[in-house]
Amino acid sequence: MTHTRIKLFTSLDKKIELMYYYVYVLLSEKDNQFYTGYTSDLKYRLNEYQSSKVQSTKYRLPIKLIYFEECLNQQDAT
């Protein structure tokens, strides 16, 4: 699984990497129900949903991403 990382450089040229987490809301177009979750790799996770690899939404396809928010840490995304 890949992770989104941002590289920052300080005045001392020390590299600081930040990993983001994403909280998201999906909408099932089949039953108009919402599903929420969080992940460190939004693109990968959405692909899992669309490929019917997630049990909780497998029979609720098609689904669409209606909202996501980038968070600086996992605790903020949960």
Secondary structure, DSSP 4 states (H G I P E B T S, - for coil): ----EEEEE-TT--EEEEE-EEEEEEEETTT--EEEEEES-HHHHHHHHHTT--TTTTTS-SEEEEEEEEESSHHHH-
